[in-house]
Amino acid sequence: MSKGSSAGTASEVTRDVLEQFEGYRRELCAYAYRMLGSSFEAEDAVQDAFTRAWKAYDSFEGRSSLRSWLYKITTNVCLDMLDGPQRRARPMDLSGPSSPDSPLPSAQPDYVWVEPIPNGMAFGADPAEHATAKDSLRLAFVAAVQHLPATQRAILIMREVLRFSANETADMLMMSPASVNSALQRARATMSKVQPKESGGYDESDERQRRLVDGFVQAFEAYDMDTLTSLLKQDVALSMPPFELWVSGPENVARFMVTTGQECRGSKMVPLAGANGLPAFGHYKPGPEPGVYQPWSITVLELDGDQISGLHFFLDTERMFPLFGLAPELRA
């Protein structure tokens, strides 16, 4: 074999291996996101895992599936990244609700918050897989998981979300199956205390829920607080990371909108493909130049049947608008 053909064969092998890795990118990214609570960190973790896997590929002897092997490497990357006391949270996990006309407190660093993940980073093309993944990607679930020590976090997600067996999980974490089962019981006990009651998710095929989302957009863009509050659940929560402030209840949401949040009047909502399996929008507010709108937030709605149970405005547009493929300005 000539030197040129040998080089060609090597590059074909490289391409073939990397294509195999790519087939698992989205589910690994979703896994790392559940572990880390950040789309950006999840993306970095998977890229690091692929680099480690490529370097170690010659030692992969097929004793486990490629999928399990990549999960093992991704888990090690995540555990390395979680080597510290910091855990991400939502504003409602840190304090009680604020008065709706309270001034905004100082912004907290981005590493404090559970951040949204674009559906396109987390879900594959299979609708059935999409449906089963949604519940465990909700902001409330991801925030609750952050209460667990890192290894318990991995075990809970592997066993209860990804449905790996105790033996598979033990092999990936280099533990005994008995230790895995014991850690899982402790993780479940913690989750039962910290995980909030589940509200319903978003079903794109549900005409009633689609009308609800459309009604929200129309009411918000018109700044029609009477219509908007009629769509909200009685215990609705509005949050605005990176601010710790949050408000609860339809009347308080309306009051917040016309006081502290009044800069949102006249905003435009650009529909996204979704975040965390929920309806999401690129939210632009009016800028100083007429007809030009500036980035304001990635807005994620939580639904409970035919009512809105959560309004979450993620204000770190400098990082998040590029992540969701949004333009730096919107012209009327």
C-alpha positions as CSV (number, residue, x, y, z in Angstrom):
1,M,0.0,0.0,0.0
2,S,1.4,3.4,-0.9
3,K,2.0,6.1,1.6
4,G,-0.8,8.3,0.1
5,S,-3.4,5.5,0.3
6,S,-2.4,4.7,3.9
7,A,-3.0,8.4,4.8
8,G,-6.3,8.3,3.0
9,T,-7.4,5.2,4.8
10,A,-6.4,6.8,8.2
11,S,-8.4,9.9,7.4
12,E,-11.4,7.8,6.4
13,V,-11.2,5.9,9.7
14,T,-11.0,9.2,11.6
15,R,-14.0,10.5,9.8
16,D,-16.0,7.3,10.4
17,V,-15.2,7.3,14.1
18,L,-16.1,11.0,14.5
19,E,-19.3,10.4,12.7
20,Q,-20.2,7.7,15.1
21,F,-19.4,10.1,18.0
22,E,-21.6,12.8,16.5
23,G,-24.6,10.4,16.5
24,Y,-24.6,10.6,20.3
25,R,-23.9,14.4,20.6
26,R,-27.5,15.5,21.4
27,E,-28.3,12.9,24.0
28,L,-24.9,13.4,25.7
29,C,-25.4,17.1,25.6
30,A,-28.8,16.6,27.3
31,Y,-27.2,14.4,29.9
32,A,-24.4,16.9,30.6
33,Y,-27.0,19.7,30.8
34,R,-29.0,17.8,33.5
35,M,-25.7,17.3,35.4
36,L,-24.4,20.8,35.0
37,G,-27.5,23.1,34.6
38,S,-25.9,25.1,31.8
39,S,-26.1,24.7,28.0
40,F,-22.6,26.3,27.6
41,E,-21.0,23.9,30.1
42,A,-22.8,21.0,28.6
43,E,-21.5,21.8,25.2
44,D,-18.0,22.2,26.5
45,A,-18.3,18.9,28.4
46,V,-19.3,16.9,25.4
47,Q,-16.6,18.4,23.2
48,D,-14.0,17.5,25.9
49,A,-15.5,14.0,26.1
50,F,-15.2,13.6,22.3
51,T,-11.6,14.7,22.4
52,R,-10.8,12.3,25.2
53,A,-12.6,9.5,23.4
54,W,-10.8,10.1,20.2
55,K,-7.4,10.0,22.0
56,A,-8.3,6.8,23.8
57,Y,-10.1,5.2,20.9
58,D,-7.3,2.7,20.2
59,S,-7.9,1.3,23.7
60,F,-11.6,0.9,23.3
61,E,-12.0,-2.8,22.8
62,G,-15.7,-3.1,22.5
63,R,-16.2,-4.6,26.0
64,S,-19.2,-2.2,26.3
65,S,-21.2,-0.4,23.6
66,L,-19.8,2.8,22.1
67,R,-22.7,4.6,23.7
68,S,-22.0,3.4,27.2
69,W,-18.3,4.2,26.7
70,L,-19.1,7.7,25.6
71,Y,-21.4,8.1,28.6
72,K,-18.6,6.9,30.9
73,I,-16.2,9.5,29.5
74,T,-18.8,12.3,29.6
75,T,-19.6,11.4,33.2
76,N,-16.0,11.7,34.2
77,V,-15.8,15.1,32.5
78,C,-18.9,16.3,34.3
79,L,-17.6,15.0,37.7
80,D,-14.4,16.9,37.1
81,M,-16.4,20.1,36.3
82,L,-18.5,19.6,39.4
83,D,-15.5,19.5,41.8
84,G,-16.7,22.3,44.1
85,P,-19.6,23.4,46.3
86,Q,-21.4,25.6,43.7
87,R,-24.8,24.5,42.6
88,R,-27.0,26.2,40.1
89,A,-30.5,27.3,41.1
90,R,-33.6,29.2,40.0
91,P,-34.6,32.5,41.8
92,M,-37.5,30.7,43.5
93,D,-35.0,28.2,45.0
94,L,-33.1,30.9,46.8
95,S,-35.7,33.1,48.5
96,G,-39.4,33.9,48.9
97,P,-41.3,36.0,46.3
98,S,-40.6,39.7,46.1
99,S,-43.0,42.6,46.1
100,P,-43.9,43.3,42.5
101,D,-42.7,47.0,42.6
102,S,-39.4,46.2,44.3
103,P,-36.4,47.7,42.6
104,L,-34.2,45.2,40.9
105,P,-31.4,43.9,43.1
106,S,-27.8,43.5,41.9
107,A,-27.3,40.9,39.1
108,Q,-25.7,37.6,40.2
109,P,-23.0,35.9,38.1
110,D,-24.2,33.5,35.4
111,Y,-22.8,30.4,37.2
112,V,-25.5,30.9,39.9
113,W,-28.4,30.1,37.6
114,V,-29.9,27.1,35.9
115,E,-30.0,28.2,32.3
116,P,-32.2,27.1,29.4
117,I,-31.2,24.7,26.7
118,P,-32.3,24.9,23.1
119,N,-34.4,22.0,22.0
120,G,-32.1,21.5,19.1
121,M,-29.2,20.8,21.4
122,A,-31.0,18.2,23.5
123,F,-33.5,16.4,21.4
124,G,-33.0,14.0,18.4
125,A,-35.3,13.6,15.5
126,D,-37.3,10.7,17.1
127,P,-40.6,12.2,18.5
128,A,-41.0,9.3,21.0
129,E,-37.5,10.0,22.4
130,H,-38.4,13.7,22.5
131,A,-41.5,13.1,24.6
132,T,-39.7,10.9,27.2
133,A,-36.8,13.4,27.5
134,K,-39.0,16.4,28.1
135,D,-39.9,15.9,31.8
136,S,-36.3,15.5,32.9
137,L,-35.2,18.6,31.0
138,R,-37.7,20.9,32.8
139,L,-36.1,23.8,34.6
140,A,-37.5,22.6,38.0
141,F,-36.2,19.1,37.6
142,V,-32.7,20.3,36.6
143,A,-32.7,22.7,39.6
144,A,-33.8,19.9,41.9
145,V,-31.0,17.6,40.7
146,Q,-28.5,20.3,41.6
147,H,-29.2,19.5,45.3
148,L,-27.5,16.1,44.9
149,P,-23.8,15.3,45.3
150,A,-22.2,14.9,41.9
151,T,-22.0,11.1,41.9
152,Q,-25.6,10.7,43.2
153,R,-26.6,13.1,40.4
154,A,-25.1,10.9,37.8
155,I,-26.6,7.8,39.2
156,L,-30.1,9.2,39.4
157,I,-30.0,10.4,35.8
158,M,-28.4,7.2,34.5
159,R,-30.9,4.9,36.3
160,E,-34.1,6.9,36.3
161,V,-33.9,9.0,33.1
162,L,-31.6,7.1,30.8
163,R,-32.7,3.7,32.1
164,F,-29.2,2.1,32.3
165,S,-29.2,-1.0,34.5
166,A,-27.5,-1.0,37.9
167,N,-24.7,-3.1,36.4
168,E,-24.1,-0.7,33.5
169,T,-24.2,2.3,35.8
170,A,-21.7,0.6,38.2
171,D,-19.4,-0.2,35.3
172,M,-19.4,3.4,34.1
173,L,-18.7,4.8,37.6
174,M,-16.4,2.0,38.6
175,M,-18.6,1.2,41.6
176,S,-20.3,-2.0,42.8
177,P,-24.0,-2.5,41.8
178,A,-24.9,-2.5,45.5
179,S,-23.2,0.9,46.0
180,V,-25.1,2.2,43.0
181,N,-28.4,1.1,44.4
182,S,-27.7,2.5,47.8
183,A,-26.7,5.9,46.3
184,L,-29.9,5.8,44.2
185,Q,-32.1,5.4,47.3
186,R,-30.4,8.4,48.9
187,A,-30.8,10.5,45.8
188,R,-34.5,9.6,45.5
189,A,-35.0,10.6,49.2
190,T,-33.4,14.0,48.6
191,M,-35.4,14.5,45.4
192,S,-38.7,13.8,47.2
193,K,-37.9,16.7,49.5
194,V,-36.6,19.3,47.0
195,Q,-38.5,18.6,43.7
196,P,-41.6,20.8,43.3
197,K,-44.9,19.3,42.3
198,E,-44.8,18.6,38.5
199,S,-46.9,20.8,36.4
200,G,-47.9,19.7,32.9
201,G,-45.6,20.1,30.0
202,Y,-46.1,21.4,26.4
203,D,-47.6,19.2,23.7
204,E,-47.2,20.8,20.3
205,S,-50.1,18.8,19.0
206,D,-52.5,20.1,21.6
207,E,-54.5,22.8,19.8
208,R,-55.7,24.3,23.2
209,Q,-52.1,24.8,24.3
210,R,-51.0,26.3,21.0
211,R,-53.9,28.8,21.3
212,L,-52.7,29.6,24.9
213,V,-49.2,30.3,23.7
214,D,-50.5,32.4,20.8
215,G,-52.8,34.3,23.3
216,F,-49.8,35.0,25.5
217,V,-47.8,36.5,22.6
218,Q,-50.7,38.7,21.5
219,A,-51.4,39.9,25.0
220,F,-47.8,40.6,25.9
221,E,-47.0,42.4,22.7
222,A,-50.2,44.5,23.2
223,Y,-49.2,44.9,26.9
224,D,-52.8,44.0,27.7
225,M,-52.5,43.0,31.4
226,D,-56.2,42.0,31.7
227,T,-55.9,39.4,29.0
228,L,-52.5,38.4,30.1
229,T,-53.5,37.7,33.7
230,S,-56.5,35.7,32.5
231,L,-54.1,33.2,31.0
232,L,-52.0,32.7,34.2
233,K,-52.3,30.1,36.8
234,Q,-53.1,31.3,40.3
235,D,-49.6,30.4,41.6
236,V,-47.8,31.5,38.5
237,A,-44.1,32.5,39.0
238,L,-42.2,35.1,37.1
239,S,-38.5,35.1,37.3
240,M,-35.7,37.1,35.6
241,P,-32.2,35.6,36.0
242,P,-29.6,37.0,36.7
243,F,-31.7,38.8,39.3
244,E,-32.7,36.9,42.4
245,L,-36.1,38.8,42.4
246,W,-39.2,36.8,41.4
247,V,-42.9,37.4,41.9
248,S,-45.9,35.1,42.3
249,G,-49.6,35.3,41.3
250,P,-51.4,36.9,38.3
251,E,-52.0,40.3,40.0
252,N,-48.4,40.6,41.1
253,V,-47.2,39.7,37.6
254,A,-49.3,42.5,36.1
255,R,-48.2,44.9,38.8
256,F,-44.5,44.0,38.1
257,M,-45.1,44.5,34.3
258,V,-46.3,48.1,34.7
259,T,-43.7,49.1,37.4
260,T,-40.3,47.5,37.5
261,G,-40.8,45.7,34.2
262,Q,-42.4,48.6,32.2
263,E,-39.5,48.7,29.8
264,C,-41.0,45.6,28.2
265,R,-44.0,47.6,26.9
266,G,-44.0,47.5,23.1
267,S,-41.8,44.4,22.9
268,K,-41.7,41.8,20.1
269,M,-41.6,38.1,20.6
270,V,-39.8,35.9,18.0
271,P,-40.8,32.2,18.3
272,L,-38.0,29.7,18.8
273,A,-38.0,26.0,18.2
274,G,-38.3,25.6,22.0
275,A,-36.2,25.4,25.1
276,N,-36.3,22.6,27.7
277,G,-39.2,21.1,25.7
278,L,-41.2,24.2,26.4
279,P,-42.4,27.2,24.3
280,A,-39.7,29.8,24.1
281,F,-39.1,33.2,22.4
282,G,-36.4,35.7,21.6
283,H,-37.7,38.8,23.4
284,Y,-36.8,42.2,21.9
285,K,-37.7,45.5,23.5
286,P,-37.9,48.9,21.8
287,G,-34.6,50.6,21.4
288,P,-33.8,54.4,21.2
289,E,-34.1,54.3,17.4
290,P,-37.7,54.0,16.1
291,G,-38.5,50.7,14.6
292,V,-35.3,49.0,16.0
293,Y,-35.7,46.5,18.8
294,Q,-32.9,45.4,21.1
295,P,-32.4,41.9,22.7
296,W,-34.0,41.7,26.1
297,S,-34.4,38.0,27.1
298,I,-34.9,34.4,26.1
299,T,-38.4,33.9,27.4
300,V,-39.5,30.4,28.4
301,L,-43.1,29.5,29.3
302,E,-44.2,26.7,31.6
303,L,-47.7,25.4,31.1
304,D,-50.1,23.5,33.2
305,G,-53.0,22.4,31.0
306,D,-54.7,25.5,29.6
307,Q,-52.9,27.9,31.9
308,I,-49.4,29.4,32.1
309,S,-47.6,28.4,35.3
310,G,-44.2,30.0,34.7
311,L,-42.8,33.1,32.9
312,H,-39.0,33.0,32.9
313,F,-37.0,35.8,31.3
314,F,-33.3,35.0,30.9
315,L,-31.7,38.3,30.5
316,D,-28.1,37.3,29.6
317,T,-28.7,38.1,25.9
318,E,-25.0,38.5,25.0
319,R,-24.4,34.8,25.6
320,M,-27.9,33.4,24.9
321,F,-29.0,35.1,21.7
322,P,-26.2,33.5,19.7
323,L,-26.9,30.1,21.4
324,F,-30.5,30.3,20.1
325,G,-29.5,31.6,16.7
326,L,-31.0,35.1,17.2
327,A,-29.9,38.3,15.5
328,P,-28.4,41.1,17.6
329,E,-31.3,43.5,16.7
330,L,-34.8,43.3,15.2
331,R,-36.1,45.8,12.7
332,A,-39.8,46.4,12.2
